[in-house]
Amino acid sequence: MKNKRNWLVIIVSWLIVLGLLSFFAPSSKEVASTSKNSGLPETSLSIQADKVIKENFSSNEGIPLIIVFEKYKANTEEEIQSVLELMEQNYTSITKFSKIPLEQRGSFVSEDKKTFFVPLILEGELESKEIHKKVEEIKSNVSHIIPSDFNIYYTGPAGIASDTIELFSEADVVLLLATVAIIFILLIIIYRSFILAIIPLIGAGIVYGVVDRIIGLTGKFTSITIESQALSIMTILLFAVITDYSLLVYARYKEEQDMKIALTKTKETILYSGGTILVGVATLAFALYEPYRNFAPVFAIAIVIMLIAGLTLLPALFAVVKTPKKGEKTTKIWENVGYISTSKPWKVAIPILLLLGIGTWHVTTISYSYDLLASFPEELSSREGFAKLGDAFSAGEIAPTTILIKSKDENTIANIREKIEGRPLINEVRPSPSKSDLYTQFSIILKANPYSMEALNEVETIRAELKDSQVLVSGETVKQVDIREINNRDTLLVMGLMTLLIGLILVFQSRSIRASLLMIFSILLSFGAALGFSTWIFELFYGYMSFSYRIPLYTFVFLVALGVDYSIMLMSRLKEERKQYDERMAIAKAVEKTGGVISSAGLILAATFAVLISQPVIELKLFGFAVAVGVLLDTFIVRPLLLPALLTITTKNRGK
């Protein structure tokens, strides 16, 4: 009775903390914002160019919204003129196109007169939510002042930003409900008990409430940026990991019949498991790209609270329920798996290594994209508007590139313009109406999609060739060039650092360099196979030929940090079994004893990340699918078969 009272004190303490935080602290969503400078550091050349524009061309401040007007038949001059005048009367930041003679309107009216566009500047340094609000107000107003026989699309940087907010406006709620539902269904199947299925969700709900408010306080009282995407993925991770810890604790509770003993036997696994996840996401703090770096504090807070909950709240919740019946004999499936992987290690290891190797090889063939629009649903306004512009004009109209020359000398300017105009990907060079005492400004319109690799390479070449001519380059395309550069740097740094740090943790946990190297090798191979097979499936069945540049790093961080958990669980049990058996038998017993709980945990973790497949953006679909595939590979192939086989092979080679 006294023990139960102690566990109740722990539960009540958590509820008091949750209540106080809910009353005094803001939620994480209240403080969520977006990265400044498109996530680039202040030192990036494209950001330096933006600063020059703001300082010298005040009328250029803001983010462009391109409004595309289309009819199925040619517009008359009077119809075009009427729309332009209506827009100019309502929005002062619109260029006075109505004053331009019809014969000179080729840059914004298509040859067939069916399509024309108006660029509007949303003034000021706006965050995504503010952009979305303004775009929605403009949409509402324009729908009232423009005749209904026009199809109107809103694209450009502001339109894309607004649609991004719209896409994810209800995503968090849908994700949370779907995650809870899938976990509950799987727990019912596993436990065949409503009470035991609901306890992990109660624990996850309490932990989520505490984490949400602590992140809210962090966003309110520090300069740390809290991003919505990080919060969405954190929610999935939290519910999945808390459920994993619940399965682990309860399985040992059932075996030992005493929660204190069960906690003593599982605390090492929980600590090392949480430690590897914490180290994994903490390495993102070394990234230059802000959206990567902003993941680190959000996940670090969540993981620390999850660790504390795994050692206090979850055991307490299970302990106050009646003691479970003594665990039945382990299922023959995992006993047989343990026997096969240790008695025939080469026959097990070689085909698995070949399979994972094929998937990993496919990673070298992946083509990456910096085009956010390509991830959006085709019916979205910003994507449709972009397609209309590409068909009627040049694809580059959506995001012109600005050239800044620190000179007023006409010969110098003419020479630079001549160099640019002669390039094959340049569709048009346009002078700017904005003036400056120091700089000359003009825009270049590309023939290619401004977010395509072709466009990025072209603009990067232009900037490199003109760097000695006191030329700066600004615009969406050159920002993607800078993002590509720091993404390559961040990906290599984070992957390398994370592998090293987790490797050191594994050495400390397993007390064996050999075992830790085998664990890291198998997990890296599993990551490569998951990413390779996932992109191949998306290519084959969905026709996607390129994927977001962020996919490799996100997938790596979560797959390696989470996948290694199951190896840690196996190795922790192996240390216990070594006290009774020789090495080969101890490995087989460790597989047998952990098979049920790890397979259940892996299924739940994979299913929760698979929920992301329901999201409308292809980047999240692929990320969720790849993590789910990787977790299943770790759960059912790497941990029960490959790792035990490799441990057995290397043990024999050492003469044991």
N, C-alpha and C positions, 0 to 999 in steps of 0.2 A: 504493500500500500504506500509505503514511504517513497519507494522508487517511482511509482506512478505519479505521486505528488510532485516530485522533482521534474518529471517530464512535463507535467501540466504547467509548472512555473515557466519553463522554457517557451511553451506555446503562448502563454499569456504575455510574456515579455515581447515576443515577436509582434503580437497583435497590438500591444501598447505602442511600440515603435511605429508600426504601420499607421495607427490612428493619429499619432502626433504629426508624422510626416504628411499625412493626407490633409491635415488641418492647416499646417503652417507652410508647407513647401509647394511650389508650383509643379505641375506635371511636366514631363520631358517635352511633350508636344507644344506646350505654351512657350518654351524657350527655343524651339527648333528654328534654325535659320539655314542659309546656304553659304557656301564658300565665296569669299571675295576673289576678284580677279580670275574667275573661271577655275579657281583652285590653284592657280600658278603663283609662285613666289614673286615678291616685288622686283627681284633682280632680272626676271625674264625679259627678253628684248621686246616681246609684244606688249607687255604691261608698261614698259618704259615708253614705248611709242604712244600708248593710250594716254599716259600722263602728259606727254608733249601736246597731244591734241586738246586735252582739257585745259591746259595752261595757255594755249595759243589760239585755239578755235572754240570759243565758248559756245557757239551755236551748235557745235557737234556733240555736246554732252548728252548722254542718254543712250537708250537701247532702241534699235529700229524695229518697228512693226510694219510688215509689208501686207497691205490689204489688196487682194486680187479680186477684180470684178470680171465676170464672164457671162456671156450669152451664147446661145446655140446658133445665133445668126449675127451678122456684122452689125456693130453699133454705128449709128449715124454720128456725125460731128456734133450735132445738137445734144444727143444723149450723153456722149462723153463729156462735153462741156458742162452740162447740167450737173453731172455727178461730181466733177472736179470742183465746181464752184460751191456745191453743198458741203463737200468735205473741207474746203479751205475756210468756209465761213464758220465751221464748228471746231476746227483744229488749226491753231496758229503755227504749229511746228511742221506743217506740210509745205513742201516746196510749191511755189505758185505755178503749177503746170498749166493752169487755165490761161495764163498769159502767153504761153508758147503757141505759135501758129501750128495748125494741124499737120502741115507737111514736115515739121521738125519734131514731131512727137514720137518718132520711131523707137526711142529708147524705152518708152513706157507704154506704148500702144502697139499691139501685134500687127503684122502685115494684113491679116484677114479681118482686122478690126473687131474680132470677137472677144479679145482679152486685153485688159489694161490694168495697171497697178498703181497704187499710191503709197509711197513710203512715209511713215509717220514716226516721229521720234518721241519716245516716252522719256521725258526729261528727268534728270537726277540720278543718283546712285540708288537703284531700287533692288530690294531682295525679291526672290521668286514669288512670294505670297503677294507682295505689292504689285508686281508686274501682272500677275494673274488677275488681281482685282481690277486693275486699270483696263486690261484687255477685255474683261467681261463687261465693263461699263461701256467701252467703245463698241463692242459687238451689239449690245442692247441699243445704243444710240443710233448706230449706223443702220440697223434693221428698221428703224422708224423713219429715217430721213431719205433712204435710198429706195427707189422703186422695187417692188417685189419680184420683178421679172429677171433680176440679176442673181446669179449664184456668187456668193461672197466667201472668200477664204482668207484666213489670217495666218500668216507665216512669218519667216524671218526670225531672228534671235528671240524677240519678245513673244512671238506666236508659239515658238517651240517651247520656251520656258513656261508659258501659260498652260499649254497642253500637257506638259510634264506634271505640273501640279494637279491638273484635272484628272490625269490617269491614276495618280496615287492618292486622290482625295479621300477615297473610302477603302484604300488597299489595306491599311493597318487593321481596320475592324474586320474585314473579310479574312485576312491572314490569321488574326487572333482566333476568330470563331472556327475557322477551318482547322487550325492547329489543335485547339482544344478538342474538337470533335474527333479528329483522327486518332489522337492519343487515347481518348476515352474508349473508343471502339476497340482499339488494339489491347488496351488494359483489361477490358471486359473479357476479351477472347483469352488473354493470358491467365488472368486470375479467376475468371468465372465467379466474380464477387463484386457487387456494386460498391461496397465499402472500400475494398482494397483498390478498386479502379479510381475512386474519387479522391482518395488520400493524396496521391502524387499531384493531382490537379489543384487540390486545396493548397498544398505546399507551394506549387509553382505560382498560384494566384497571389499568395502572401508575399513571396519573394519578388514577383513582378511589381507589386504595389510599392514595396520598399525601394527597389532599384529605380523605378520610374521617378519617384520623388527625389532621390539622391542625385540622379542625373539632372533633374529640374533645378535643384539647388546649385549644381555645378555650372549649368548654363547661365544661371542668373547672377552668380557672384564671381565668376571667373571669365577670362577672355576666350575660353574653349568654345569652339563652334559645335553645336549639337545638330547633326544632320538627320533628316527624316529617313533616308535609306538605311543609315546605321541603326536607327531605332527599330525599323521593321525587321531587319535580319537578327538584331539582338533579341527581339521577342521570340522568334522561332528557336534560336539557340537556347534561350533560357528555359523554355518549356521542355525542350528535348533533353537537355542536360539534367535538369531537376528530375525528370522522369527516369533517366538512366541511373542516377544516384539512388532513387527510390527503389528501383528493381534490385540494385546491388545490395542495399541495406536490408531490404525485406528478405531476399534470398538467404542471406547469412543469418538473419534473425530466425528464420524458419529452421535453419540447420543447427544453430546453437541453442535455441530456446531461451536466450537471455540477451536483451538488447545491449547491455553494457559490453558483453563479450563480443557480440556481433559488431558493435561499433569499433572495438579495439582491433578486430580482424580486418575491418574495411577502411579504417581511417587513412592508412598509408596509400591505398589505391585512390581514394577520393582526393587526398592532398596532392599526389603526383599527377593525377588526372587534371585537376584544376590548375596545377602549376604549369603543365605543358600548354594548356589553352591560354593561360595568362601570358606566358612568354611569347606564344605565337602571335597574339594580337598586339602585344606591347612592342614588337619589332616594327609595327606599322608607324610608330611614333617617329621613326628615323626617316620616313618618306618625305620627299619634298612636295609631292602632290597633295594638296590639302584634303580632298575627299578620302584619300587613303589614311592620312594622318589623323583625321577626325574620328575614324573608327576606334582608334586605340583607347581614348579615355572612356568612351561609352561602354566598350566591351570589358575593359579592365574593372570598372565599377561593378558591372553585372557579374563578372566571374568571381570577384572577391566575396560579394554577398552570397552567390551560389555556393561557394566553398563553405562559408560559415553555416549556411542552411543545411548543407549536406552532412555536417558534423553535429548539428544541434536540432534544428526544426524537424527535418525528415525523420530521424530516429525517434524523436518525441511523439510525432503524429502516429507512427506505427506502434509505439510502445503503449500508448493509452488505449489502443484497441486490444481485444483479447489476444493472448498469445497464440500464434498459429500452431497447427498440428505439425509434429516432427516431419521434416522433409522426406518424401519418398525416395527410393533408390533412383539414382541418376538414370535418365533414359539411355537405352542401349545405343541410340544413334551417336551420341557424343563419345561414348565408350569406344565404339567401333572407329569413329573418326580419329580419336587419339591413338588407337592401336595402329591403324593404317599409316598415319603420317609419321610415326616413329619406327615402324617395322619395315616399311618400304619407302624410305625418304626420297631416294633418287627418282623412283617412279612417280611419286607425288610432285616433287619439286620441278622437274624438267618441263612437263606440259604446262604447268601454271606459269613458269617463267617465260615460256614461249608465248602463251596467251597474253600476259601482261606486257611483254616486249612488243608484240604487234600493235597493241593499243598505244603504247608509249611512242612508237615510231611514227604513228599518224600525227602526233603533236607537231612534228617537224614540218608537216605539210599545211598547217592551219594558216589561213589568211585573216589578218586582223583589220578591224574597221574603226574609224573615228567619227562615223556618221551616226549620230544619235537618232536621226529621223528614220533610218533604216530599221531600227528596233521597234518603231511605233506601229500601231495598227494602220492599215492602208486608208481607212475611212476617216482618220483624224484630220482636222482642218489644216494644221500646219504641214502635214505630209501631202495632202491633196493640193494645197496651194503651191507647194514647192514643185509638184509634178506639173501643174498648169503653167507655172513660169518656165519650167524647163522645156515644155512643148512649144510654148508661144514665143519665148525669147531665148535667152541663154540660161543654163542651169546656174551660172554664177550670179544671177540677179539677186538670189536670196541673201547673199552675204558678200558684197563687194569688198575688195581689199584696198586699203588706203596706203598710198605712198607719200611719205613726208620727206621733202628735200630741204635741208638747212641752207638755202640759198635763194636769192632773188634774181640771180644772173640768168638772163634768157638763154644764153648759149649752153650753160651747164644744164639747165632744165630741159632744153630741147634734146641734148645728147642722151640724157637719162630716159626721156620719153621714147626716143627712137630705139634705144636698146630694148625697152619693155615691149613696145608695139610690134617689134619684129619677131617676137616669140610665138610659136605655133599654138599655145594654149590660151593666148590672150584674145578675147573677143572684141573688147572695146576699152579705150582709155578715156575717162571723162574728167573734165576740169571741175573743180569744186567752187561753188559760189562764196564759200567762206574765205576770208582773207586774214593774213597775219603779217606782222612786220619782219619776222625772222624766217618763216617757213613758207614753202610752196606746197600745196596739197592737191593731189588728184586721185581718182579712184580707178581701179582696174577691174573689169568684169571678165571672169574666166569662162571658157567654153565648157568646162567640166563642173560637176558637182563640187562646190567649195569645200565639202567635208570628205571628199574621196582621196585616196592615196595619191592619185595622179595630180590632184590640185595641191595637196600638201607638198609633194616633191617639187612642183613647179615654183610655188611661193618660197620654199626654202632655198631653191637655187637662185631666185631673183634676189633674195635678201643677202645671200652669201656673195654674189657677184657685185652687189652695189654697196657692200659694207664700208668700202674705203671712200665712198662718194658722199659721206655725211647723209645717208639715206636711212630712214626708219620705216618699218612696215607694220601696219596695224590691221586688225580685222579678225574675224572668226577663224579663217583658214590658218593664219600665222599663229594664232593661239593654239590650234590643234598641233601645229608643228612643234611648238614648245612643250605641249603636253606629251607628245610622242617621245620627245627627247628625255624628259624627266621620268616618264613611265618606264622606259627601258632601264634607266638607272635605278629607279625604285624597285622594280621587279627583281632585278639581280641582287640588289642589296638585301631586301627583305627575305627573299628565299634563302640566300646564303646564310644570313645571320640567324634566321629562324631554325634552319637545319642544324647549325652549330650549337645553338643554345639548348634546343630540345635534345640533341645528342648528348650534351653534358648532363642534363637532367636524367636521362636514361642510364648513363654510366653510373651515376650516383645511386639511382634506384635499384638497378640490377646488380651493382657491384661487379660488372663484367663489361669490358670494352667490346669483346666478341659479341655478346648478346645485344648490346646497344647498337652496334654497327649493323647487325642483321635486322633489327627492328626498323632503323632508319632506312636501310636499303629497301626493305619490303614495302614500307609506307610510301616512299618516293616512287617506287615502281607502280604501286596502286594508284597514286595520284596521276601519273602519266597515262596509265591505261584508262582511268575514268575520264580524263579530259579528252583523250584521243578517241575513245569509243563514242562519247557523248556528241562531240562535234561531227563525227562521221555519221551518226544516226540523224542529226539535224540536217546535214547536207543531203542525205539519202531520202528522207521522208518529207522534209519541209522545204528543200531547195535553197537553204541558206549557204552561201559560199564564203562568207566572211563573218567574223564575230567580234564583239566588243573587246577592245584592248585590255579592259579591266578583268576579263574572265580568268586568265591564268593566275593572277595574283590572288584574287578573292577565293578562287577554288583551292589554291595551294594552302592559304592560311587556314581555312576551315577544315579541309580534308586532312591535312597533316596533323593539326592540333587535335582534331576529334578522332581521327583514325588511330592515332597512337594510343588513345585511351584503352582500346581493347587489348592491345599488346601489353600495356601496363597491368591491366587486370589479370592477364594470363601469367605474366612474370611474377606478380605478387603471389599468386597461388602456387606457382612453381617453387618459390622459396620455401613455402610451407611443406610442400610434398617432398622436397629433397631431404627433409628430416626423417622420412620413413622409407624412401625408395631410392634406387640408383637413378642416375640421370635420365636414362631413356624412359624408364617407367614413371619417373616423376613428371616428365614432360607429358606423357600420355594421360596421367591422372589429372594434371592441371587442365588439359583440354576437356577432359570428361567433366570435371567439377564446375568449370566456368562456361561450358557450352550453352546451357539453357539460358542463363541470365544475360550473357553477351549477345546471343542471337536475338533475344527479345528486345534488348536495348538497341541493337543495331537496326532492327525492323522499325522501331518507333522513331529513331533519329532519322533514318532514310525517308520515312513517310512524312515527317514534319517538313523536311527540306523540299520534298516533292510537291508540297502545297504551293511552292513558288511557281510551279508549272502553270498554275491557273492565272498568273498575272499577265497583263496585256503586253508587257515589254519583253522582247525576245532575250535581252540580256539576263533578266531575272529567270526566265524560263530555263535557259541553258545552265545558269548557275545552280538553280535548284536541282535540275536533272543530274548535272555532273556530280554534285555533292552526294545526292542520293545513290547514284551508281557507285561512287567511291566508297561510301559507307557500307554498302552491301558487299562489295568486293572485300573490304577489310573484315567484315563480320563473318562471311561464309566461305571465303577462300584464303585470304592472307593469314588471319589469326588462327583458325583451326587446322589449316593444312600446310600452307607454305612456311610460316614461321617455325612451327614445331619440326617440320622436315629439315629446314636449314639448321636449326639448333642441334638436331640429332646428327646430321652430316658433319658439322664442324666439331661436335663432341667426339665422334668416332675418330676424326682425323687427329685429334689431340691425344688419342690413345686411351680414352676413358671408356 
